[in-house]
């Protein structure tokens, strides 16, 4: 009879649980701050376009590839996407509100 020991897994791959360490906090904070800061000027540029136009979508999404690349290079898993997304949204909102309301060309 086969008796499993503490390292036995069904798929034969030892799974190490992830616990946040201090070494993963610094890259995470740096990435969130980067997402926030890079989206402030993009949010101010986005406010000059009507909603749901090509320019509006461009300035809304142009920072996402850079944030994804830096997240992958820093070794952070996909579980941190909501935090970086929150930083990007905060930067967009902050940028659009800091530089005034949308100018109307009537």
One Martini backbone bead per residue (centre of mass of N, CA, C, O) as a GRO file, in nm:
protein
  106
    1UNK     BB    1   0.097   0.036   0.021
    2UNK     BB    2   0.047   0.375  -0.035
    3UNK     BB    3   0.220   0.628   0.149
    4UNK     BB    4   0.199   0.945   0.216
    5UNK     BB    5   0.389   1.215   0.237
    6UNK     BB    6   0.462   1.554   0.275
    7UNK     BB    7   0.562   1.564  -0.055
    8UNK     BB    8   0.300   1.457  -0.166
    9UNK     BB    9   0.153   1.468  -0.493
   10UNK     BB   10  -0.052   1.419  -0.749
   11UNK     BB   11   0.137   1.595  -0.965
   12UNK     BB   12   0.445   1.592  -0.851
   13UNK     BB   13   0.426   1.893  -0.731
   14UNK     BB   14   0.568   2.118  -0.543
   15UNK     BB   15   0.392   2.342  -0.332
   16UNK     BB   16   0.447   2.677  -0.264
   17UNK     BB   17   0.349   2.899  -0.061
   18UNK     BB   18   0.236   3.233  -0.062
   19UNK     BB   19   0.416   3.487   0.108
   20UNK     BB   20   0.455   3.790   0.199
   21UNK     BB   21   0.737   3.981   0.160
   22UNK     BB   22   0.961   4.233   0.183
   23UNK     BB   23   1.078   4.184  -0.112
   24UNK     BB   24   0.776   4.235  -0.250
   25UNK     BB   25   0.701   4.532  -0.164
   26UNK     BB   26   0.884   4.724  -0.325
   27UNK     BB   27   0.798   4.650  -0.619
   28UNK     BB   28   0.499   4.704  -0.574
   29UNK     BB   29   0.515   5.003  -0.496
   30UNK     BB   30   0.668   5.094  -0.749
   31UNK     BB   31   0.444   5.006  -0.951
   32UNK     BB   32   0.212   5.176  -0.839
   33UNK     BB   33   0.355   5.449  -0.867
   34UNK     BB   34   0.404   5.428  -1.168
   35UNK     BB   35   0.105   5.405  -1.252
   36UNK     BB   36   0.025   5.675  -1.134
   37UNK     BB   37   0.235   5.872  -1.273
   38UNK     BB   38   0.184   5.791  -1.579
   39UNK     BB   39  -0.141   5.865  -1.564
   40UNK     BB   40  -0.158   6.170  -1.523
   41UNK     BB   41  -0.093   6.278  -1.813
   42UNK     BB   42  -0.299   6.089  -1.956
   43UNK     BB   43  -0.552   6.208  -1.816
   44UNK     BB   44  -0.514   6.497  -1.930
   45UNK     BB   45  -0.533   6.407  -2.232
   46UNK     BB   46  -0.810   6.254  -2.221
   47UNK     BB   47  -1.003   6.506  -2.154
   48UNK     BB   48  -0.990   6.616  -2.470
   49UNK     BB   49  -1.185   6.379  -2.520
   50UNK     BB   50  -1.424   6.201  -2.611
   51UNK     BB   51  -1.605   5.957  -2.529
   52UNK     BB   52  -1.519   5.663  -2.698
   53UNK     BB   53  -1.273   5.730  -2.848
   54UNK     BB   54  -0.969   5.673  -2.974
   55UNK     BB   55  -0.811   5.871  -2.790
   56UNK     BB   56  -0.936   5.784  -2.524
   57UNK     BB   57  -0.839   5.485  -2.539
   58UNK     BB   58  -0.541   5.537  -2.572
   59UNK     BB   59  -0.489   5.695  -2.295
   60UNK     BB   60  -0.605   5.461  -2.120
   61UNK     BB   61  -0.407   5.202  -2.248
   62UNK     BB   62  -0.091   5.272  -2.291
   63UNK     BB   63   0.024   5.174  -1.996
   64UNK     BB   64  -0.024   4.863  -1.974
   65UNK     BB   65   0.230   4.730  -2.105
   66UNK     BB   66   0.434   4.850  -1.900
   67UNK     BB   67   0.309   4.727  -1.644
   68UNK     BB   68   0.325   4.430  -1.730
   69UNK     BB   69   0.628   4.417  -1.779
   70UNK     BB   70   0.717   4.504  -1.489
   71UNK     BB   71   0.569   4.280  -1.338
   72UNK     BB   72   0.722   4.042  -1.472
   73UNK     BB   73   1.019   4.138  -1.410
   74UNK     BB   74   0.963   4.146  -1.084
   75UNK     BB   75   0.786   3.870  -1.011
   76UNK     BB   76   0.492   3.923  -1.020
   77UNK     BB   77   0.190   3.823  -0.997
   78UNK     BB   78  -0.146   3.826  -1.095
   79UNK     BB   79  -0.254   3.913  -0.802
   80UNK     BB   80  -0.151   4.234  -0.854
   81UNK     BB   81  -0.339   4.371  -1.064
   82UNK     BB   82  -0.546   4.536  -0.891
   83UNK     BB   83  -0.332   4.733  -0.776
   84UNK     BB   84  -0.227   4.850  -1.048
   85UNK     BB   85  -0.505   4.935  -1.151
   86UNK     BB   86  -0.564   5.136  -0.924
   87UNK     BB   87  -0.325   5.321  -0.989
   88UNK     BB   88  -0.414   5.390  -1.281
   89UNK     BB   89  -0.692   5.509  -1.213
   90UNK     BB   90  -0.593   5.726  -1.018
   91UNK     BB   91  -0.420   5.874  -1.229
   92UNK     BB   92  -0.646   5.945  -1.427
   93UNK     BB   93  -0.823   6.104  -1.227
   94UNK     BB   94  -0.607   6.303  -1.131
   95UNK     BB   95  -0.533   6.422  -1.411
   96UNK     BB   96  -0.823   6.523  -1.487
   97UNK     BB   97  -0.856   6.708  -1.221
   98UNK     BB   98  -0.595   6.887  -1.213
   99UNK     BB   99  -0.640   7.010  -1.529
  100UNK     BB  100  -0.934   7.019  -1.542
  101UNK     BB  101  -1.167   7.059  -1.755
  102UNK     BB  102  -1.319   7.008  -2.033
  103UNK     BB  103  -1.288   7.135  -2.341
  104UNK     BB  104  -1.509   7.333  -2.537
  105UNK     BB  105  -1.580   7.328  -2.895
  106UNK     BB  106  -1.839   7.544  -3.016
   0.00000   0.00000   0.00000
